[in-house]
Amino acid sequence: MNILLVEDNTALQASLRTALERRGFKLRVCSRGDEALQQWTAREPDAVLLDLSLPGLDGLEVLSQARKAGRRTPVMILTARGTVGDRVLGLNTGADDYLPKPFDLDELEARLRALGRRGGDSLPAPAFCGLQVDRESGAVLHLGLPMELPGREASMLRALLHRPGQAVSKERLFDLVFPGEDDVQPEAVEVVAYRLRKKLQMTEASLVTLRGLGYLLRAAP
């Protein structure tokens, strides 16, 4: 799951990032409400962890503006404001869950994964040119049949299928294809792309390299 963490306490921000990344989550972090809206809009996460007391823009206003803009991302509020009235206000503004500080990391992880399942069920499985991601298994299907793809090529194709026709940067693909592999050089993405491009020759989609931008999927000519 890709998580946007919005928290202005730098110590808590750092500890949450370390703890959640160790549990397999991918995090982007920011400390200001106005910055949170920009990041949320630029690349929608699977879930948002949102503090309420933020500089720039209050957390409830961030949530309100995001919902008015049509953002349906599941949101969990993390805050020291733990009264019933605060919880009701947060939920009425559009939050999906509410966890008062201090909280247990195991409970946070369980609730995050529940939010991810809830959000995923409301979205169609990524599909393009006869290619589709099976939401249960994560396998990539071509015309309904599983493609025989090594793990890294499958990870790259899943990422591209989420944004067909739009460029995905090499840096973003590297993070998805080689998570936590610090000893791998960034150029390794090019090798995976080369192999995936050959596998796609039997489909109606093609993998295009955009110099300086990354890669995208488009319908084969």
MOSUL-V324505 format. One record per residue. N is the residue number from 1. D_FIRST is the distance of its C-alpha to the first C-alpha in Angstrom with 2 decimals. Layout:
N_D_FIRST / N_D_FIRST
This chain:
1_0.00 / 2_3.78 / 3_6.20 / 4_9.90 / 5_12.17 / 6_15.72 / 7_18.20 / 8_21.70 / 9_22.58 / 10_22.10 / 11_22.48 / 12_19.87 / 13_17.49 / 14_18.08 / 15_17.92 / 16_14.63 / 17_13.05 / 18_14.75 / 19_14.00 / 20_10.24 / 21_10.04 / 22_12.47 / 23_10.37 / 24_7.80 / 25_5.30 / 26_6.14 / 27_8.46 / 28_11.17 / 29_14.02 / 30_17.22 / 31_20.25 / 32_21.99 / 33_21.65 / 34_23.01 / 35_20.68 / 36_17.66 / 37_19.00 / 38_19.51 / 39_16.03 / 40_14.58 / 41_17.15 / 42_16.88 / 43_13.28 / 44_11.49 / 45_7.96 / 46_5.89 / 47_7.68 / 48_10.53 / 49_12.21 / 50_15.78 / 51_19.00 / 52_22.19 / 53_24.76 / 54_23.90 / 55_26.32 / 56_26.78 / 57_25.54 / 58_25.07 / 59_21.68 / 60_23.21 / 61_24.55 / 62_21.23 / 63_19.85 / 64_23.11 / 65_23.22 / 66_19.70 / 67_20.60 / 68_23.97 / 69_22.49 / 70_20.68 / 71_17.09 / 72_15.62 / 73_12.13 / 74_11.75 / 75_13.18 / 76_13.94 / 77_17.08 / 78_17.81 / 79_21.50 / 80_24.83 / 81_26.35 / 82_26.43 / 83_29.27 / 84_29.18 / 85_30.20 / 86_27.32 / 87_24.83 / 88_26.66 / 89_26.73 / 90_22.99 / 91_22.29 / 92_25.06 / 93_23.68 / 94_20.51 / 95_18.14 / 96_16.38 / 97_16.63 / 98_18.63 / 99_18.63 / 100_21.75 / 101_22.17 / 102_22.74 / 103_20.06 / 104_19.09 / 105_15.90 / 106_15.74 / 107_16.06 / 108_13.41 / 109_10.84 / 110_12.33 / 111_12.35 / 112_8.74 / 113_7.97 / 114_11.03 / 115_10.03 / 116_7.08 / 117_9.94 / 118_12.38 / 119_10.96 / 120_10.43 / 121_13.95 / 122_15.51 / 123_14.66 / 124_16.62 / 125_15.35 / 126_15.55 / 127_19.18 / 128_21.88 / 129_25.36 / 130_25.15 / 131_21.77 / 132_18.97 / 133_15.63 / 134_16.05 / 135_13.26 / 136_14.30 / 137_14.75 / 138_12.86 / 139_16.41 / 140_17.96 / 141_21.18 / 142_24.28 / 143_26.65 / 144_25.07 / 145_25.45 / 146_22.88 / 147_23.19 / 148_23.98 / 149_21.54 / 150_20.77 / 151_17.19 / 152_17.10 / 153_18.79 / 154_16.52 / 155_13.40 / 156_15.49 / 157_16.72 / 158_13.45 / 159_12.56 / 160_16.15 / 161_16.24 / 162_13.81 / 163_16.58 / 164_19.85 / 165_22.79 / 166_20.88 / 167_20.70 / 168_17.57 / 169_18.61 / 170_19.31 / 171_17.51 / 172_14.18 / 173_14.85 / 174_15.93 / 175_12.71 / 176_10.92 / 177_14.05 / 178_15.14 / 179_12.36 / 180_14.49 / 181_17.68 / 182_19.89 / 183_23.00 / 184_22.11 / 185_23.76 / 186_22.08 / 187_24.70 / 188_23.14 / 189_20.96 / 190_24.33 / 191_25.23 / 192_22.14 / 193_22.84 / 194_26.47 / 195_25.79 / 196_23.42 / 197_26.06 / 198_28.63 / 199_26.62 / 200_26.22 / 201_30.02 / 202_30.36 / 203_28.24 / 204_28.84 / 205_26.22 / 206_26.72 / 207_24.71 / 208_26.27 / 209_26.31 / 210_26.79 / 211_28.44 / 212_26.86 / 213_23.97 / 214_22.04 / 215_21.78 / 216_21.67 / 217_22.36 / 218_25.56 / 219_28.04 / 220_30.45 / 221_33.89
